[in-house]
């Protein structure tokens, strides 16, 4: 299943002089998403930055950034895009908080900020069931979630409550407000559109309950849910704080169904973060800076593809909690590991290439002699014209969650992917991966399909408002 | 409500602000107030020099002098200050601890309380004030309260989230409440005494079917008194104790009371084995009824009850933790909710003007009760907690979770405080 590489990009044709920086070069799209951040922080960015090293840049730029932008809200896409036009500012924006992400993401926008934002170090996925009694209760719930998310992502200090009640905040982040690169991404599951709230007629066209794929071992107690809220931030305490405050404000109206926490690793030593099988994961993601690709691969459009009008700017979210049988995996040889993925473990390069972002050039390996036909990357993204619109925007996290009855570690991947059309993209790719050699070493145990709502556009808008129009 | 070391230990003692810096938005105004500067060789100025900028000295006769701008300049008798966020630093140079409140002179509502500032400590408190006349009131540990000068505060900036104020509830306010509650407890004890006698009689004649039924009746009567727990002390351990760590109600040799009897009854133990425990329970309940402490609820505790009863129901009943075989946790929760309702009821007079969500709280309590009682079958038996579906559990959890969120402020509002009229 899909980890590393569910969607190998057919656009791997960009020249890549120095690893991640390839996007800096001429005809390639200007990156301002995940990879841009990785490049700026990862030390992978050598030549494209000219004569100064990425490391020293970062230090210098951090001061510059703080001086120039202290207190201002910095939307990731805007901030980094501007940065790319001016290399000095680029580094500054990337260095504005740890891990190369802005300290604060604008909450308001056409899309939810957490979708195209660079992957941050820490995340929690909360699947919830709505317990509100009726439609009005559900509206109130969405409004409360919106208000809390708006507040939490703003980094504002909690209000003083005087002597009449308990503190308005858990205090986990201290007395001052901390934005911490927090985003709160809200999705709805198919079950929300059953009879309870009168929403059946406005269900997103492709939203349904996640099926059991051939190699799955789904535990339905950790699948599905009326809502999926993903919190993501630079640090785990910011995520935990957000979880606490969100749940506290909504206790009567929703209940946790399942939860999975994840983390994203720093570049080791450079490039895309690694999964817990040791492989770089997400190398060939489409560029979030490529507006055309995002329009065609990520965002849903009202009135198109059978969709209701309100879905404009939303996206289908596939979540898969994939356990890795890490003890078993660690007992197989490097060659076999690499052949299973189709990449070198160390560099992340395709077995037909030299550097991480090299095109695998399947046309030169037409017998599958180097990268086997059932290698993960080759099945996930054959890089043909016919499969180009099957790519999706993946945002992968690792999880490390304890021990099973056999005393084996419960580790794996929290796979999340945003799709314009979940059937055309995630489901199609997933079916193609059936029976791949990797399935012996992984076990998909949970997850679900959700529809990530359109963004909250302004101070009077709220999540899901379009559902009730 | 059967746990042994429950919230009776929850402290009402003043918590220490000295080390807690409650800072607010950077825009906040910082004001320092010094209470009776500690004598030192270099004089009061030395002590003051280490304090935050803006700290003003204060004597025993003027609490919070000059936290507004100089009144003399404008010819007004009141100091003047801008509305909005404001942080106070209180330095206690007194020889005893001191409590400070920020009071609206006209309404007597308090917006900030710094409780128990230790000798030599500097405590901080923040507040967002709207237009009005305010003063600080100091309550030294062993001296009369001292009111500071009145400061006229202007309107807060647009959009500021004002700190709410309430008129403090005093111990005197709570004494009749505690008394009323004690009388309610008294009124219920005779029925409980009769019910445990019935249970004992069932066992004595070997009718264990009747014993199960009457065990539940008696147990729910006791659980309905939940508000009083903690006040029952060792009686509660004897009557409704739970097994020691690592033991079950059946295996804990030291356990007596309802849960021991429950474990024996529902595990099919013979009447002869039960009899000593049901007899002992009669004695324990009689001892409770006889104890003059039983109906004396400390006013300090009364405000905690409504909230803590439900917290404990969530922790020990909704989890099934106390179940010793009868599978009647839902019945226990129902009884607990009744106890919470009574505890809330006696506070209504104090809460009406102080708690905006009181009506919502009462409605939530009623809704939770209705939901739980939906699991009582027509024949009076109860659906076992563990047979609920996931969705039913979510509804139940959500309902009780929301209820405790609404009950939590009750304890804060009814904490007995000092007040200066």
Interface residues (C-beta under 8 A of the other chain):
Chain A: X129 X131 X156 X157 X159 X160 X161 X162 X163 X164 X165 X166 X175 X176 X221 X248 X251 X252 X253 X254 X255 X257
Chain B: X21 X22 X23 X24 X25 X85 X110 X111 X112 X113 X126 X127 X128 X161 X163 X164 X165 X166 X168 X354 X355 X364 X390 X391 X394 X395 X397 X398 X399 X401 X402 X405 X408 X409 X412 X413 X415 X417
